């Protein structure tokens, strides 16, 4: 890792520790996991026949959607704020 990349990484990590960046990301991921859980619980209930692989696939799909949402938010809003933060 070059020195400039390390500087960008450190600046990005300081930026991500801000409350208004960290909590929306946590909320999006927790919402995705909760929705996946309720979808599977609604489909199978407390049945011991609930397939583990299907739950895993649903959970991973929800996480991918959450990651896509965070990437879109980053590109549209957070990246601009990061550039403003870096100029200070």
MOPAC internal coordinates of N, CA, C and O (Angstrom, degrees):
PM7 1SCF
backbone

  N    0.0000 0     0.00 0     0.00 0    0    0    0
  C    1.4432 1     0.00 0     0.00 0    1    0    0
  C    1.5270 1   108.15 1     0.00 0    2    1    0
  O    1.2310 1   121.13 1   -51.70 1    3    2    1
  N    1.3065 1   115.45 1   128.30 1    3    2    1
  C    1.4608 1   118.82 1  -179.81 1    5    3    2
  C    1.5278 1   110.20 1   -75.33 1    6    5    3
  O    1.2310 1   121.37 1   -12.28 1    7    6    5
  N    1.3186 1   114.98 1   167.72 1    7    6    5
  C    1.4571 1   119.52 1  -177.76 1    9    7    6
  C    1.5243 1   111.91 1   -65.39 1   10    9    7
  O    1.2310 1   120.25 1   142.26 1   11   10    9
  N    1.3393 1   117.13 1   -37.74 1   11   10    9
  C    1.4653 1   119.47 1   179.86 1   13   11   10
  C    1.5270 1   110.95 1   -69.16 1   14   13   11
  O    1.2310 1   120.42 1   143.46 1   15   14   13
  N    1.3381 1   116.79 1   -36.54 1   15   14   13
  C    1.4651 1   119.78 1   177.11 1   17   15   14
  C    1.5227 1   110.22 1   -65.48 1   18   17   15
  O    1.2310 1   120.49 1   139.97 1   19   18   17
  N    1.3194 1   116.66 1   -40.03 1   19   18   17
  C    1.4607 1   120.84 1   178.82 1   21   19   18
  C    1.5236 1   110.54 1   -64.31 1   22   21   19
  O    1.2310 1   120.60 1   139.76 1   23   22   21
  N    1.3274 1   116.46 1   -40.24 1   23   22   21
  C    1.4580 1   120.25 1   177.29 1   25   23   22
  C    1.5175 1   111.94 1   -63.54 1   26   25   23
  O    1.2310 1   120.52 1   138.18 1   27   26   25
  N    1.3334 1   116.62 1   -41.82 1   27   26   25
  C    1.4607 1   120.28 1   177.25 1   29   27   26
  C    1.5174 1   110.80 1   -63.90 1   30   29   27
  O    1.2310 1   120.63 1   139.30 1   31   30   29
  N    1.3354 1   116.40 1   -40.70 1   31   30   29
  C    1.4608 1   120.59 1   179.76 1   33   31   30
  C    1.5251 1   110.83 1   -63.55 1   34   33   31
  O    1.2310 1   120.49 1   135.13 1   35   34   33
  N    1.3269 1   116.67 1   -44.87 1   35   34   33
  C    1.4663 1   120.55 1   179.47 1   37   35   34
  C    1.5183 1   110.04 1   -62.98 1   38   37   35
  O    1.2310 1   120.06 1   136.78 1   39   38   37
  N    1.3323 1   117.49 1   -43.22 1   39   38   37
  C    1.4651 1   121.20 1   178.67 1   41   39   38
  C    1.5229 1   110.80 1   -62.58 1   42   41   39
  O    1.2310 1   120.69 1   139.31 1   43   42   41
  N    1.3479 1   116.29 1   -40.69 1   43   42   41
  C    1.4609 1   120.61 1   179.02 1   45   43   42
  C    1.5299 1   111.01 1   -65.27 1   46   45   43
  O    1.2310 1   119.97 1   138.80 1   47   46   45
  N    1.3364 1   117.67 1   -41.20 1   47   46   45
  C    1.4652 1   120.40 1  -179.77 1   49   47   46
  C    1.5286 1   110.82 1   -66.92 1   50   49   47
  O    1.2310 1   119.82 1   141.09 1   51   50   49
  N    1.3226 1   117.95 1   -38.91 1   51   50   49
  C    1.4657 1   120.40 1   175.46 1   53   51   50
  C    1.5237 1   110.34 1   -62.85 1   54   53   51
  O    1.2310 1   121.14 1   139.68 1   55   54   53
  N    1.3327 1   115.42 1   -40.32 1   55   54   53
  C    1.4590 1   120.64 1   179.15 1   57   55   54
  C    1.5264 1   110.77 1   -64.33 1   58   57   55
  O    1.2310 1   120.06 1   138.24 1   59   58   57
  N    1.3470 1   117.50 1   -41.76 1   59   58   57
  C    1.4685 1   121.82 1  -177.85 1   61   59   58
  C    1.5162 1   112.68 1   -69.84 1   62   61   59
  O    1.2310 1   120.07 1   161.35 1   63   62   61
  N    1.3147 1   117.46 1   -18.65 1   63   62   61
  C    1.4567 1   119.63 1   178.16 1   65   63   62
  C    1.5241 1   112.34 1   -78.57 1   66   65   63
  O    1.2310 1   120.50 1   175.26 1   67   66   65
  N    1.3020 1   116.64 1    -4.74 1   67   66   65
  C    1.4614 1   119.31 1   176.39 1   69   67   66
  C    1.5237 1   109.12 1   -69.87 1   70   69   67
  O    1.2310 1   120.80 1   -37.02 1   71   70   69
  N    1.3067 1   116.08 1   142.98 1   71   70   69
  C    1.4585 1   122.31 1  -174.88 1   73   71   70
  C    1.5236 1   112.04 1   -59.23 1   74   73   71
  O    1.2310 1   119.13 1   138.86 1   75   74   73
  N    1.3051 1   119.27 1   -41.14 1   75   74   73
  C    1.4639 1   121.21 1  -175.54 1   77   75   74
  C    1.5136 1   112.84 1   -75.59 1   78   77   75
  O    1.2310 1   119.56 1   170.04 1   79   78   77
  N    1.3426 1   118.45 1    -9.96 1   79   78   77
  C    1.4688 1   121.29 1   173.98 1   81   79   78
  C    1.5203 1   109.71 1   -95.06 1   82   81   79
  O    1.2310 1   120.69 1   135.94 1   83   82   81
  N    1.3283 1   116.29 1   -44.06 1   83   82   81
  C    1.4555 1   121.09 1  -172.99 1   85   83   82
  C    1.5282 1   112.12 1   -69.20 1   86   85   83
  O    1.2310 1   119.36 1   132.38 1   87   86   85
  N    1.3114 1   118.83 1   -47.62 1   87   86   85
  C    1.4587 1   120.74 1  -173.15 1   89   87   86
  C    1.5191 1   113.96 1   -68.38 1   90   89   87
  O    1.2310 1   117.96 1   140.09 1   91   90   89
  N    1.3272 1   121.49 1   -39.91 1   91   90   89
  C    1.4747 1   118.44 1   175.05 1   93   91   90
  C    1.5228 1   112.61 1   -59.90 1   94   93   91
  O    1.2310 1   119.72 1   142.13 1   95   94   93
  N    1.3285 1   118.14 1   -37.87 1   95   94   93
  C    1.4640 1   120.38 1   178.49 1   97   95   94
  C    1.5226 1   110.59 1   -64.66 1   98   97   95
  O    1.2310 1   120.26 1   136.33 1   99   98   97
  N    1.3260 1   117.10 1   -43.67 1   99   98   97
  C    1.4650 1   121.03 1   178.77 1  101   99   98
  C    1.5222 1   110.35 1   -63.27 1  102  101   99
  O    1.2310 1   120.11 1   137.54 1  103  102  101
  N    1.3219 1   117.39 1   -42.46 1  103  102  101
  C    1.4628 1   121.33 1  -179.09 1  105  103  102
  C    1.5210 1   111.11 1   -64.37 1  106  105  103
  O    1.2310 1   119.77 1   137.78 1  107  106  105
  N    1.3264 1   118.05 1   -42.22 1  107  106  105
  C    1.4657 1   120.69 1   179.51 1  109  107  106
  C    1.5241 1   110.77 1   -62.40 1  110  109  107
  O    1.2310 1   119.74 1   134.44 1  111  110  109
  N    1.3280 1   118.11 1   -45.56 1  111  110  109
  C    1.4629 1   120.45 1  -179.52 1  113  111  110
  C    1.5260 1   111.77 1   -67.11 1  114  113  111
  O    1.2310 1   119.58 1   138.23 1  115  114  113
  N    1.3271 1   118.40 1   -41.77 1  115  114  113
  C    1.4595 1   120.08 1   178.50 1  117  115  114
  C    1.5227 1   111.71 1   -65.43 1  118  117  115
  O    1.2310 1   120.20 1   142.32 1  119  118  117
  N    1.3246 1   117.22 1   -37.68 1  119  118  117
  C    1.4603 1   120.50 1   176.82 1  121  119  118
  C    1.5190 1   110.84 1   -63.88 1  122  121  119
  O    1.2310 1   120.04 1   137.56 1  123  122  121
  N    1.3174 1   117.53 1   -42.44 1  123  122  121
  C    1.4654 1   120.77 1   179.15 1  125  123  122
  C    1.5226 1   111.21 1   -62.15 1  126  125  123
  O    1.2310 1   120.14 1   136.44 1  127  126  125
  N    1.3247 1   117.34 1   -43.56 1  127  126  125
  C    1.4655 1   120.63 1   179.36 1  129  127  126
  C    1.5232 1   110.56 1   -65.74 1  130  129  127
  O    1.2310 1   120.11 1   137.80 1  131  130  129
  N    1.3307 1   117.40 1   -42.20 1  131  130  129
  C    1.4617 1   121.07 1  -179.55 1  133  131  130
  C    1.5211 1   111.34 1   -64.36 1  134  133  131
  O    1.2310 1   120.19 1   136.86 1  135  134  133
  N    1.3225 1   117.24 1   -43.14 1  135  134  133
  C    1.4679 1   120.53 1   178.81 1  137  135  134
  C    1.5199 1   110.40 1   -62.65 1  138  137  135
  O    1.2310 1   120.06 1   135.58 1  139  138  137
  N    1.3199 1   117.49 1   -44.42 1  139  138  137
  C    1.4684 1   120.32 1   178.48 1  141  139  138
  C    1.5249 1   110.69 1   -61.31 1  142  141  139
  O    1.2310 1   120.32 1   140.01 1  143  142  141
  N    1.3182 1   116.98 1   -39.99 1  143  142  141
  C    1.4620 1   120.39 1   179.57 1  145  143  142
  C    1.5245 1   111.16 1   -64.07 1  146  145  143
  O    1.2310 1   120.14 1   134.10 1  147  146  145
  N    1.3419 1   117.34 1   -45.90 1  147  146  145
  C    1.4583 1   120.03 1  -178.37 1  149  147  146
  C    1.5225 1   112.34 1   -68.56 1  150  149  147
  O    1.2310 1   120.14 1   145.52 1  151  150  149
  N    1.3253 1   117.33 1   -34.48 1  151  150  149
  C    1.4688 1   119.91 1   176.56 1  153  151  150
  C    1.5234 1   110.00 1   -62.44 1  154  153  151
  O    1.2310 1   120.28 1   134.25 1  155  154  153
  N    1.3199 1   117.07 1   -45.75 1  155  154  153
  C    1.4654 1   120.15 1   179.91 1  157  155  154
  C    1.5257 1   111.22 1   -69.75 1  158  157  155
  O    1.2310 1   119.60 1   142.13 1  159  158  157
  N    1.3301 1   118.37 1   -37.87 1  159  158  157
  C    1.4607 1   120.93 1   178.60 1  161  159  158
  C    1.5217 1   110.47 1   -65.49 1  162  161  159
  O    1.2310 1   120.21 1   142.45 1  163  162  161
  N    1.3297 1   117.20 1   -37.55 1  163  162  161
  C    1.4589 1   120.94 1   177.95 1  165  163  162
  C    1.5234 1   110.78 1   -67.26 1  166  165  163
  O    1.2310 1   120.67 1   142.96 1  167  166  165
  N    1.3099 1   116.32 1   -37.04 1  167  166  165
  C    1.4640 1   120.31 1  -177.36 1  169  167  166
  C    1.5258 1   112.07 1   -73.40 1  170  169  167
  O    1.2310 1   119.83 1   139.52 1  171  170  169
  N    1.3360 1   117.94 1   -40.48 1  171  170  169
  C    1.4623 1   121.04 1  -173.64 1  173  171  170
  C    1.5203 1   114.61 1  -114.99 1  174  173  171
  O    1.2310 1   119.51 1   162.67 1  175  174  173
  N    1.3104 1   118.53 1   -17.33 1  175  174  173
  C    1.4599 1   120.12 1  -177.66 1  177  175  174
  C    1.5190 1   110.87 1    63.88 1  178  177  175
  O    1.2310 1   121.08 1    38.97 1  179  178  177
  N    1.3375 1   115.55 1  -141.03 1  179  178  177
  C    1.4663 1   120.35 1   179.42 1  181  179  178
  C    1.5169 1   111.87 1   -95.57 1  182  181  179
  O    1.2310 1   120.42 1  -159.88 1  183  182  181
  N    1.3141 1   116.81 1    20.12 1  183  182  181
  C    1.4649 1   121.62 1  -177.54 1  185  183  182
  C    1.5256 1   111.04 1   -64.17 1  186  185  183
  O    1.2310 1   120.48 1   -44.97 1  187  186  185
  N    1.3339 1   116.70 1   135.03 1  187  186  185
  C    1.4661 1   118.74 1   175.63 1  189  187  186
  C    1.5291 1   111.76 1   -73.06 1  190  189  187
  O    1.2310 1   120.21 1   172.46 1  191  190  189
  N    1.3354 1   117.21 1    -7.54 1  191  190  189
  C    1.4652 1   121.55 1  -179.21 1  193  191  190
  C    1.5253 1   112.83 1   -87.77 1  194  193  191
  O    1.2310 1   120.06 1  -176.60 1  195  194  193
  N    1.3124 1   117.49 1     3.40 1  195  194  193
  C    1.4640 1   120.29 1   179.99 1  197  195  194
  C    1.5276 1   109.06 1   -63.69 1  198  197  195
  O    1.2310 1   120.29 1   -58.11 1  199  198  197
  N    1.3360 1   117.05 1   121.89 1  199  198  197
  C    1.4659 1   118.79 1  -177.13 1  201  199  198
  C    1.5288 1   111.84 1   -73.30 1  202  201  199
  O    1.2310 1   121.08 1   -50.62 1  203  202  201
  N    1.2849 1   115.54 1   129.38 1  203  202  201
  C    1.4608 1   121.15 1  -179.35 1  205  203  202
  C    1.5224 1   111.10 1   -65.55 1  206  205  203
  O    1.2310 1   120.45 1   141.73 1  207  206  205
  N    1.3232 1   116.74 1   -38.27 1  207  206  205
  C    1.4610 1   119.49 1  -177.02 1  209  207  206
  C    1.5211 1   110.93 1   -64.87 1  210  209  207
  O    1.2310 1   120.03 1   143.65 1  211  210  209
  N    1.3391 1   117.55 1   -36.35 1  211  210  209
  C    1.4646 1   119.61 1  -178.97 1  213  211  210
  C    1.5325 1   110.22 1   -69.06 1  214  213  211
  O    1.2310 1   120.81 1   140.98 1  215  214  213
  N    1.3207 1   116.07 1   -39.02 1  215  214  213
  C    1.4594 1   119.22 1   176.41 1  217  215  214
  C    1.5258 1   110.06 1   -62.74 1  218  217  215
  O    1.2310 1   120.96 1   137.57 1  219  218  217
  N    1.3201 1   115.77 1   -42.43 1  219  218  217
  C    1.4661 1   120.22 1   179.86 1  221  219  218
  C    1.5233 1   111.03 1   -62.28 1  222  221  219
  O    1.2310 1   120.70 1   136.90 1  223  222  221
  N    1.3273 1   116.27 1   -43.10 1  223  222  221
  C    1.4673 1   120.06 1   179.02 1  225  223  222
  C    1.5274 1   110.37 1   -63.94 1  226  225  223
  O    1.2310 1   120.23 1   136.43 1  227  226  225
  N    1.3273 1   117.17 1   -43.57 1  227  226  225
  C    1.4666 1   120.59 1   179.46 1  229  227  226
  C    1.5261 1   110.84 1   -63.18 1  230  229  227
  O    1.2310 1   120.75 1   137.15 1  231  230  229
  N    1.3152 1   116.16 1   -42.85 1  231  230  229
  C    1.4631 1   120.04 1  -179.75 1  233  231  230
  C    1.5253 1   111.19 1   -64.29 1  234  233  231
  O    1.2310 1   120.61 1   136.54 1  235  234  233
  N    1.3286 1   116.45 1   -43.46 1  235  234  233
  C    1.4616 1   119.18 1   179.08 1  237  235  234
  C    1.5293 1   111.60 1   -66.99 1  238  237  235
  O    1.2310 1   120.31 1   144.11 1  239  238  237
  N    1.3238 1   117.02 1   -35.89 1  239  238  237
  C    1.4673 1   119.59 1   176.57 1  241  239  238
  C    1.5285 1   110.14 1   -63.44 1  242  241  239
  O    1.2310 1   120.75 1   138.13 1  243  242  241
  N    1.3254 1   116.17 1   -41.87 1  243  242  241
  C    1.4665 1   119.86 1   178.26 1  245  243  242
  C    1.5262 1   110.90 1   -63.74 1  246  245  243
  O    1.2310 1   120.46 1   141.01 1  247  246  245
  N    1.3148 1   116.73 1   -38.99 1  247  246  245
  C    1.4640 1   119.95 1   178.63 1  249  247  246
  C    1.5289 1   111.24 1   -67.00 1  250  249  247
  O    1.2310 1   120.26 1   142.93 1  251  250  249
  N    1.3311 1   117.11 1   -37.07 1  251  250  249
  C    1.4671 1   119.99 1   177.26 1  253  251  250
  C    1.5242 1   111.05 1   -65.14 1  254  253  251
  O    1.2310 1   120.52 1   139.55 1  255  254  253
  N    1.3359 1   116.60 1   -40.45 1  255  254  253
  C    1.4667 1   120.18 1   177.36 1  257  255  254
  C    1.5281 1   109.62 1   -63.81 1  258  257  255
  O    1.2310 1   120.51 1   137.29 1  259  258  257
  N    1.3302 1   116.63 1   -42.71 1  259  258  257
  C    1.4654 1   120.07 1   178.34 1  261  259  258
  C    1.5261 1   110.78 1   -62.25 1  262  261  259
  O    1.2310 1   120.46 1   138.68 1  263  262  261
  N    1.3198 1   116.72 1   -41.32 1  263  262  261
  C    1.4671 1   120.11 1   178.17 1  265  263  262
  C    1.5252 1   110.60 1   -63.40 1  266  265  263
  O    1.2310 1   120.41 1   140.07 1  267  266  265
  N    1.3389 1   116.83 1   -39.93 1  267  266  265
  C    1.4659 1   120.27 1   178.22 1  269  267  266
  C    1.5267 1   110.78 1   -63.09 1  270  269  267
  O    1.2310 1   120.51 1   139.15 1  271  270  269
  N    1.3302 1   116.63 1   -40.85 1  271  270  269
  C    1.4654 1   120.51 1   178.78 1  273  271  270
  C    1.5292 1   110.30 1   -63.05 1  274  273  271
  O    1.2310 1   120.48 1   136.63 1  275  274  273
  N    1.3188 1   116.69 1   -43.37 1  275  274  273
  C    1.4649 1   119.94 1  -179.91 1  277  275  274
  C    1.5233 1   111.10 1   -66.14 1  278  277  275
  O    1.2310 1   120.16 1   142.27 1  279  278  277
  N    1.3410 1   117.30 1   -37.73 1  279  278  277
  C    1.4671 1   120.24 1   177.91 1  281  279  278
  C    1.5273 1   110.37 1   -63.89 1  282  281  279
  O    1.2310 1   120.56 1   137.27 1  283  282  281
  N    1.3353 1   116.53 1   -42.73 1  283  282  281
  C    1.4667 1   120.02 1   178.54 1  285  283  282
  C    1.5256 1   109.92 1   -63.00 1  286  285  283
  O    1.2310 1   120.37 1   135.06 1  287  286  285
  N    1.3400 1   116.89 1   -44.94 1  287  286  285
  C    1.4656 1   119.65 1   177.64 1  289  287  286
  C    1.5228 1   111.07 1   -60.49 1  290  289  287
  O    1.2310 1   120.54 1   139.94 1  291  290  289
  N    1.3332 1   116.57 1   -40.06 1  291  290  289
  C    1.4656 1   120.48 1   179.71 1  293  291  290
  C    1.5203 1   110.36 1   -62.17 1  294  293  291
  O    1.2310 1   120.85 1   132.11 1  295  294  293
  N    1.3343 1   115.99 1   -47.89 1  295  294  293
  C    1.4663 1   119.20 1  -176.10 1  297  295  294
  C    1.5215 1   111.82 1   -67.22 1  298  297  295
  O    1.2310 1   120.05 1   144.63 1  299  298  297
  N    1.3327 1   117.51 1   -35.37 1  299  298  297
  C    1.4561 1   119.55 1  -175.07 1  301  299  298
  C    1.5274 1   113.34 1   -85.83 1  302  301  299
  O    1.2310 1   119.95 1   146.59 1  303  302  301
  N    1.3343 1   117.69 1   -33.41 1  303  302  301
  C    1.4591 1   118.30 1  -170.60 1  305  303  302
  C    1.5268 1   113.39 1  -126.98 1  306  305  303
  O    1.2310 1   120.47 1   128.13 1  307  306  305
  N    1.3114 1   116.70 1   -51.87 1  307  306  305
  C    1.4598 1   119.98 1  -171.18 1  309  307  306
  C    1.5208 1   111.64 1   -68.04 1  310  309  307
  O    1.2310 1   119.80 1   142.73 1  311  310  309
  N    1.3319 1   117.98 1   -37.27 1  311  310  309
  C    1.4614 1   120.36 1  -178.95 1  313  311  310
  C    1.5321 1   110.76 1   -60.40 1  314  313  311
  O    1.2310 1   120.36 1   138.94 1  315  314  313
  N    1.3248 1   116.91 1   -41.06 1  315  314  313
  C    1.4655 1   120.82 1   178.36 1  317  315  314
  C    1.5281 1   110.26 1   -63.45 1  318  317  315
  O    1.2310 1   120.66 1   136.82 1  319  318  317
  N    1.3377 1   116.35 1   -43.18 1  319  318  317
  C    1.4628 1   120.48 1   178.81 1  321  319  318
  C    1.5244 1   110.84 1   -65.07 1  322  321  319
  O    1.2310 1   120.49 1   142.85 1  323  322  321
  N    1.3419 1   116.66 1   -37.15 1  323  322  321
  C    1.4613 1   120.50 1   179.37 1  325  323  322
  C    1.5208 1   110.59 1   -63.91 1  326  325  323
  O    1.2310 1   120.39 1   139.71 1  327  326  325
  N    1.3219 1   116.87 1   -40.29 1  327  326  325
  C    1.4586 1   120.08 1   178.80 1  329  327  326
  C    1.5299 1   110.75 1   -65.83 1  330  329  327
  O    1.2310 1   120.29 1   141.66 1  331  330  329
  N    1.3486 1   117.05 1   -38.34 1  331  330  329
  C    1.4605 1   120.33 1   177.13 1  333  331  330
  C    1.5274 1   110.32 1   -66.12 1  334  333  331
  O    1.2310 1   120.71 1   140.71 1  335  334  333
  N    1.3359 1   116.24 1   -39.29 1  335  334  333
  C    1.4645 1   121.24 1  -179.70 1  337  335  334
  C    1.5248 1   110.70 1   -65.82 1  338  337  335
  O    1.2310 1   120.56 1   143.23 1  339  338  337
  N    1.3271 1   116.54 1   -36.77 1  339  338  337
  C    1.4602 1   120.99 1  -179.15 1  341  339  338
  C    1.5147 1   113.25 1   -70.05 1  342  341  339
  O    1.2310 1   119.86 1   156.22 1  343  342  341
  N    1.3198 1   117.88 1   -23.78 1  343  342  341
  C    1.4678 1   121.38 1  -178.93 1  345  343  342
  C    1.5188 1   112.53 1   -79.02 1  346  345  343
  O    1.2310 1   120.32 1   160.07 1  347  346  345
  N    1.3369 1   116.99 1   -19.93 1  347  346  345
  C    1.4731 1   120.68 1  -178.05 1  349  347  346
  C    1.4983 1   112.05 1   -65.91 1  350  349  347
  O    1.2310 1   120.10 1   180.00 1  351  350  349

